[in-house]
Structures are given as C-alpha cells and as structure tokens.
Amino acid sequence: MAEVIEDIVIVGAGISGLTTALGLHRLGIRSLVLESSETLRVAGFALLTWTNAWKALDAVSIVDSLRQQHQLLDRIAVPSTIPGEPPSEKSLKTKGKHGDHEIRCVKRKLLMEALEGELPSGTIRYSSKVVSIEESGCFKLVHLADGTILMTKVLIGCDGVNSVVAKWLGYKKPAFAGRSAMRGYADYKGSHGFDPRFLVFSGKGIRCGFLSCDDQTVYWFFTWTPSSQGN
Ligand SMILES: Cc1cc2nc3c(=O)[nH]c(=O)nc-3n(C[C@H](O)[C@H](O)[C@H](O)COP(=O)(O)OP(=O)(O)OC[C@H]3O[C@@H](n4cnc5c(N)ncnc54)[C@H](O)[C@@H]3O)c2cc1C
C-alpha cells in the first residue's frame, strides 16, 4: 500500500538530480528528490565545466557566486609528444559555434552546495534508497529500502551509473570502458601563480591534466587506458 503520493519523484541527489529539481522549482513545479546517502554527497574534487554547462546553470540562476569562485580559463595548452617541440596553445577567447566560450574548473562541493541551497527545504529526502519500481495504472510505485512505498505520476532517473530507473526501463547495463583514473587537487594555501589555462599531456594510453579552479587551488587528473597491444 502506497504511503505517499507525489507528482514528481527524482531518484538521485547528484548534480543532475539537483539541477532537474531546481529547474522545476524555478518553473513553480514541486518535486521530491530521493537520495540513498544520509547527507549531501559533496565528496570529489572538481569538474571541467564547459560553455553548455554554464548555460544550464544560468538557466537555473545559480551562476553568480560560482563565477566569482572559479577562474575563467583562457587557454588550452597541449604539449607536443615530440621531445623538444613547444606546446601548441589554443585560445579560448575566440567565439565558438554557440558564442563566447566559458570554461571553468568547478569544485564539486561548491556546485553541489549551491544547488542544494536554492531548493526549498524538504525537497531532498535522504536515507531513501530506491530498491524497485513497479507500474500501477498511470502511477509508478517506488519502493524504498526501509519499506516505504511512494506513488508518483512522474519518475525521473538521475541515479548515476548503476541506475535502478534505467534498469527498470530496460536500458543496457553500463559498459566498462577499461579506463582507470586518479584525480585530486592541490591547495596552495595562498596564490599558486599559474596562468588560467588547461594543460594536458597524453601518449601511450596515458592522459593527464592540470588546471586551476581559482588562484589558490589546482585540479589534476591522470587516466590510463590500456591498449590492445598490452602497453
Ligand atoms: C561522490 C561523488 C564524487 C565525484 N567526484 C568527481 C570529481 O571529483 N570529478 C569528476 O569529474 N567527477 C566526479 N564525480 C562524477 C560526477 O559528479 C558525476 O558522474 C556526473 O556529474 C554525473 O552526475 P549524476 O548526477 O548524473 O550522477 P551521480 O553524481 O552519480 O549521482 C547519482 C546520485 O544518485 C544516488 N543514487 C544512486 N542510486 C540510488 C538509488 N537506488 N536510490 C537513491 N539514490 C540513489 C547516488 O548516491 C548519487 O548521489 C563524482 C560523483 C560522485 C557521486
């Protein structure tokens, strides 16, 4: 027996779930976000956030403080794979297909907190892991791990790579890309003095990059994709 009836239920309080809830809220539409963890998952480091993402954040009106907190990157520098060759640089100040580029490296915690802070209290229901979904006429019955059943007219899946909603919809299982990654950031506790550019190195299945989030912190990543030749 369903205990609660909702118009819109979003599964997952990650970047996509919170942005979807905020977009609906800006249109005056209430939604309920179900999140399996006990609190907002602000772990992680940073995300390279491109022009289209800033347009989306603009649309939900949370850009002002995020723009102030993160540097605008103005160049991508890709070092040559030929020893001794100078790096090639691409200016990001030129116009792209959709106008001016806007590329910043955003700290995940600040983005998550900015999204959560704009939602009306009670929008996110924590400790609410969705374990199964079933159809009941025009409604979906959403079963939680604690035995609660919610009835909703609209169900939106924003529950990440092992999505319960995608599984219920019959989507294929995620494919393993074979890529390993490490990421982190360095806090210089003062000005790091680097230019606002994205520096990338790649070769032999390895790709690594460094970019500043603001004048004090630098985000870095390192990925490895083994080739079929085994290197
Ligand atoms: C903790 C964390 C740290 C990250 N750090 C980085 C980083 O430093 N750099 C980077 O580039 N990317 C990082 N990412 C990845 C990046 O944020 C996301 O992959 C990307 O933004 C996609 O977001 P999403 O909202 O679609 O999915 P996700 O970010 O995966 O969010 C899905 C949410 O759904 C919840 N959820 C899953 N299943 C259920 C269920 N059955 N019931 C209820 N809730 C459920 C999860 O707890 C999670 O909060 C991180 C992701 C996470 C979750």
The ligand as an ORCA input file, in Angstrom:
! r2SCAN-3c Opt
* xyz 0 1
  C      30.629     11.390     -4.526
  C      30.986     11.723     -5.962
  C      32.191     12.404     -6.236
  C      32.545     12.716     -7.553
  N      33.699     13.412     -7.807
  C      34.034     13.779     -9.053
  C      35.221     14.553     -9.352
  O      35.974     14.910     -8.470
  N      35.484     14.870    -10.652
  C      34.681     14.477    -11.669
  O      34.978     14.795    -12.827
  N      33.547     13.768    -11.418
  C      33.212     13.413    -10.149
  N      32.074     12.703     -9.892
  C      31.252     12.328    -11.029
  C      30.315     13.402    -11.424
  O      29.906     14.247    -10.371
  C      29.090     12.658    -11.974
  O      29.441     11.464    -12.591
  C      28.413     13.407    -13.026
  O      28.255     14.721    -12.632
  C      27.042     12.754    -13.281
  O      26.173     13.153    -12.230
  P      24.810     12.449    -11.950
  O      24.035     13.386    -11.076
  O      24.181     12.010    -13.228
  O      25.173     11.118    -11.175
  P      25.903     10.892     -9.795
  O      26.838     12.013     -9.480
  O      26.465      9.523     -9.818
  O      24.725     10.983     -8.715
  C      23.782      9.950     -8.551
  C      23.178     10.067     -7.154
  O      22.148      9.103     -7.052
  C      22.243      8.434     -5.814
  N      21.672      7.110     -6.005
  C      22.164      6.089     -6.747
  N      21.352      5.028     -6.720
  C      20.306      5.385     -5.929
  C      19.133      4.691     -5.506
  N      18.897      3.432     -5.881
  N      18.275      5.339     -4.686
  C      18.513      6.638     -4.298
  N      19.616      7.327     -4.663
  C      20.496      6.708     -5.470
  C      23.748      8.428     -5.507
  O      24.007      8.290     -4.124
  C      24.172      9.790     -6.038
  O      24.096     10.799     -5.062
  C      31.685     12.346     -8.612
  C      30.473     11.659     -8.333
  C      30.125     11.344     -7.024
  C      28.808     10.610     -6.731
*
